[in-house]
Amino acid sequence: MNPYQEDKFTFFIEDLIAAIREEDEDAEMNIYSEIKFKFKLSDDQITRKVMKHFYHLKSDFRPALKDSVDLSTVEPLTYLMDGWLLKGDVSLTYGSYGSGKTTHCLYKAYKFAKGESILDRNAKCKKGKSLFICSDGGVNTLKTAMYGLGLQDDDPIFAEGDEKQIFVWGNEASQGQQTWYGNINGIIKLENFVQYKGIDYVVIDSAKKVSSGAFNYLDNVQSRDFISVLRDVIAVPNNAHIEILSHDGTAKGAHAGAKSWAEEPSMVLHLKAKMDDDDNKKQIGVLAQFKKDRAATIEPRRSILYKLNDCEMELLEEKEIVGSCNDVIIEILSDFYKQGQTEVRRADIVTTAFNTASAARQTVDNTLGNMVNSKQIKRPKKGVYALNPKDIQKLSVTDHFSVNTISKSSNPSYNNQSNLVTYRDIETPL
């Protein structure tokens, strides 16, 4: 296209997107037909050009201001749910029939609604809302997973009302609900819903189904573009996690579809049915293998064996449960700071956390990494940690208040501090 044609084409595309937003189907079809006739483009070409234009429109592309990225403005990857749900990013979960992909995601969504993590993580998290897009197998599959987890229709988390935390899309003609597809219409609908309802976690089931009629599921470029739109237009602006479900591919251990389905997401999880060694026909659980986790501060390729027992997912092997000890670490750093030590070695933090709060090493390491990534504490150099300026300021205010209070107190016990044990008194490894 020459520049004049490009401008004219852009005009039509923007009108088309506006019609989709306004849900004016007649205008949408007329504009679409006119684009097809005037510019001699196929349906596939129009679909890709519209999606590309929408992506650029929403991604706020700007001319480069400098010859390098300002790293101080870039946020590291963090979790909404420790170890399982990334903040503002996309993941892929794939597996064969019987691996329990839907059940796994529903369990995460239900625990997320309660502010809890699952399996090998027990850190509390902020409660979040979820959306299930049931395109593969319909809503019936989700309903089966609900009953397998002992969840009922009248649970406030599912039922209509102020406490509703889990929403469902699927083909239910009697309710006026239709199958969702990953075309421009579907993307705009999803964007609006996530913003309007404050959705934190989206499950798309499945990659192959939602791409049918929208783009080529086997094409690397088109699949990558779809994931980019999900991440940059929906996930990032709303700090949401979008999890795409898929099936096993023909190659052993691989996923189905284009390579982009696993290359683009920041987390890739493979669920595999674990069979009994003595009876290969008997399934004893599910093996969850993280192929990739770019936010992980420990075990980026961790492996977990679990089973569904009495409506709960439980670990089938001895594995250290990784929790969170944010408050403990802040207290340790604060106490060291009060003693004049502004920077504290990891070894000292690990030892002190265990001695004072029985916090395991993996829990401490995981918490330190997550706190640095979320800017709750600083890491001036490798293996050394420190308080943020705002926490130092709070500490200074508290200390000032405490001194004034103690000086005015008539209780002599305030002045007898000789029995306090400082963290320097605790033997720490070099």
N, C-alpha and C positions, 0 to 999 in steps of 0.2 A: 504493500500500500504506500502511496505517496503521502506527504504530510497532510494534504487536504482530506484525503480519504481516511487517514488515521483520526483526525479531529472529528470527522463526521461519524466514524465508527464508534468513537468514544462517547459521543452524544447519544447514540442509540443504546449503547451498553448501560450508560447511567440511567436512561429512561427505563430500561428493562429491569434493572436492580430496584429502582423506585417502585415499579409496578409490583414486583415480588414482595417488597416490604409492605405495600398497601394491600396485599392479597387481592389484587385486581387481575383475575385470571384472563379476562377478555383482553385487557390492555397488554398483558404479558404475552399472550399468543399472537396478537397482531404485531407487536414489536419484534418478536422472535421471527415471524414469517418474513417481515420486511428486511431484517438483517440477513436472513438466508438468501432472499431474492437479490438484494442490492449488492451484496459483497461476495456472492457465489461461494458460501462456506457450507461445509457439512455440519451435521448436528454435533459431531464430536469436536470439530474445530471451534464452533461457537461456545460449547460448554467449557472448553479449556481457556478460551480468551476471556470469557465472562469471569471465571474463577480467578484468573490471573489479575484482571483489572480490579476485582473486589479485594484481592489480597493486597495489592499495592495501595489501594484506597484506604484500607483499614490499618496497614502496617506503618503508616506515618514515615515514609521514606524521605530523607532529607539529604542535601548535599553534605559531603564530608567537611567538617569544620577544621579538622586537624589531620595530620598525616599518620596518626596512630589513635587507637581506641583509648579513651580515658578509663583505666581500670577501676578508679575510685567510684565510678557510677554503676559498675556492674555487680549484680548480686549473685553470690554462689547458689547452687541448687540446695534446697532444703525440703523437708518433708511436711505434709499436712498430718499424716499418720506415720510415726517413726518406722522406717524400714520398708514401708509398703506403698504409700501414696506420695508422689512428688508434688511440690507446690509449683503451679504454673508450667506444667510440662505434660508429655504424652508417654504412655507405656504400651507395650504389647504383651499380652498373655496368650500363649498358644498351647495346645495339647490335643490328644486324641479323644475319641468318644469314651466316656467313663472316667475321665480325669477330673471331672467336677469343676469346670471353669466357671459356670454360672453360680454354683453353690459357693465357690471360693469368693467370688466378687460380692455376692449378696451378704455373706458373712462379714466381709470387710465393711460394707456399707452400713450394716446394722450396728456393728461395734463402733464405727465412725460416728453414727448418730448419737451414741451414748458417750462419746469422747474417750474411747478405749482403743488400744492396739490389739494385735492378735499373735498367737503362736509364740515365736521366739522373742517378741517384743512386748513389754508390758507398760510402757510409758503412756501416761495420760496425754490426750491431745484435745484441741478445741473441737467441740461438736460440729459436725458438718452435714449438709444436705446432699443427697445423691439423686441421679437420674439414670434409669435403666432404659436403653434403647433396644427393644427386643425384636430385631429384624430376622434373626436366624432361629427358626423354631417357634417363633411367636411368644406370646405372654404365657402360654401353657407351660413352657419350660421353666420360666421364672416361678410360676405357681408351685410346680413340683419341688423346686429348690427351697421355696418357703416352707412347705410342709416337712421337708427333710430336716430343716433346721428348727422345727417346732414353732414357726412363726404363723400367726393367725391374721386373717383379713382385718379384724377389728382392733389390731394393735395400733395405738395412736401414731406410731411411726409411719404406718402405711395408710391409715384411714384419713378421710378428708377432715380437715380442721387445723387449728393453730399449731398443733404438735406434729403435723405431718413432716417427715424428714426424707422419705424415699418416694420418688415419683417414677412413673412408668409410662413409656411410649410403646405402642405396638399396634398391630393390625386387629382392631376390634370394631368391625363395621357397625354393630348394634349400638356402639357408643360414639360413632362418628370418628373413630381413630383409624389412621392409616399407617402403613409401613413407612418408616423414615429412610431416605436415601441421601447419600453424600454429595448431592448436587448443590448448586447455588441456593435453591429453594430451601433445602434441608439445612445448609450452613446458616443461613439468615434466621431460620426458625430456631435453631439451636442457640445461636448467639443471643437472640432476644430472650429466650427462656432462661438461660443461665444467668443473664443480667437481672431479669425481672424477679426470679425466684431466689436468687442468691445461691445457685448450685455450686458445690465445691468439688463434686466427684461425678464424672460421667462414665458410664460403661456402654460401649458400642459393641453389640453382638449381632453380626460378626463383620469382619473386614470384607469378606467376599460378597456377602449379601448387600451391604450398604453401598458397595461400589457398582453393583449391577444397574445398568441404565444410567449411570453417572460418569464413570470413567473405567478404564481398563485395569482391572485388579492385578494383572500380570505385568503391567508396564511400570518400570522403575520411576520414570519421570512423573507420570500422572499420580502414582501412589505417593511419591515424595511431596508433590504439590498439595495433595489432600491433607497429609499429615502436617505440613507447614501451616496451612490455613487453620487447622484445629489448634495447633500450638500458639501461633502468633496472633490470631484473631479472637480466639475464645479462651484458651488456657491461661496465657500470660496476663492479659488485661484483667481477668477475674480471679487470678491466683488459684485456679482450679486444676484438678488432675483429670485427664481423659485417658481411659484405659480401653484399648481396642482388643477384642477377642478374635482368635483365629484358630485354625486347625493345624495339625501336623502335616508337613509336606511329604513328598515321596522319598526324599533323602533322609536317612536316619538322623534323628535329633533336630532336623530343620523344620521351619515353619512353611506353610503353604503361601503361594503368591509371590509377588516381586520381592527382591532383596530389600527394597526400601522400607518394607513393613517392620523390619528389625533393625535396619541401619539408622533410621531417623529418630526413633524414640530414645529417651534417656534411660529407660528401664525396660528390660526384656526378661520375662519369666516363662519358664517351660514347666508345665504340669504334666506329670507322667504317672499313670496307674502303676502302683507297686504291687507286684505279684508275689505270692508265697513261694519261697525257694523249693519247698517240697511238693507243692501243688500249683503248677503254673496257671491253672484255670481259676484260682482263688485270689481275689484282690484283697490285700491287707491294709492298703492305705494309698496315699498320694505323695509322690516325691516332687517337691517344688524346688527347681533349680534356677537361680538367678544367673542368666547369661550376661547381664549387664545391669549395673546400678551406678550411675554417674554421681549420685548424691551420697553414696556410702562412705563413711569415715572408717568403718571396719568391715571386713568380709564382703567386698563388692560382688563376689561370686558365691555367696553362701548357698547352702543346700539344706532343705528342711523336709523331714519325713513326718507326715501327720495322718490322722484318720478322723472321720466323723463318728463321735461316740455320744449317744444320748443328747443329740442336737447341738453338741459343741465340738469344735475342732481342737484336738489335743495332739501333742507331740508324741511320736512313737519311739523316740530315741533320746538318750540322755544328752541334753544340750543346754548350755548356759543361757538362761533367760536374761536378755539385755533390757535394762530399764532406763530410767532417767534420774539423774541426781543434780539437777540444775541448782536447787537451793543450797545443797551441800557444798557444791563447788564455789558458789558466790560467797558463802560463809567462810570457807577456807581461804580464798583469796583476800577477803576482807580482814580476817584475823592476821594474816601475814602482812598486809598493808599497814595495819595498826602498829605492828612491830617494826615498821620501817622498811619492809621488803616489798617492793612494788612489783617485782616479777618473780614467779614461782615455777620451779621445775615440775615437769609432768610426774616424775618419780615421787616427789614430795606430795603432790596432790593425790596420786593413787594410794600411797601409804596412809595418808591422813584420812582420806575418804573411807578406807577399809576399817581403820581403827576407830573412827568416830561414828560411822553410819553403816558399817558392814557392806559397803558398796564394792562390787566385784570390779576387777580391772577392765573387763570389756564394757561394762556399764559406764565407767569413768571415761574411757577412751571414746566411746560412742557419744557421750554427752559433751565432752570437750569439743569434738569435731562439729557437732550440731550447733553448739553455742557460738563457736567461732564463725560458722557459716551464716548464722542468723544475727551476727554482730552483737550478741549478748555479752561476750568477753573479747579480749584482744589476744593475738598470738604475735608478740613482737619479733620472735625468731623461733626456729624449730625447737620443739620440746619445752617451750617457755610460755607461760600464760599470765595475763594481767587483767585487772578490772577496767571497765570502760570509764571514761571521764565522768559520765553522769552518775555512775555508782560511787565513784570517789567523792563527788560532790555531795551525794546523799549521806555518805559516811561521815563527811566533815560536818554536815549539819547535825547529824545524830550525835556525834561525839561532843559537839559544842553544847547541845541541849543536855546531854548526860552529865557533863562537867558542872554546868550550872545547877542541875538538879541535885547532884551529889553534894556540892558545897553548901547547899541550903538545907540538906536533910539532917535530921536529928538522929537518925538511925546509925549507930556506930558500925554496923555490919557492912555498910557501903564502903567504908574506908579500909576494911580488912580484906585485901586482895591477895594475900600471900599464898593461899591454897590453890589458886588457879594454875592449871597446867597449860602452857603455851604450846603451839604446834612445833616450835623449835626444840621442845623437850622430847619430842617423839623421834626415835631413831629412824632415819630415812636412808634408803639405798643411794649410793652414788651414781 
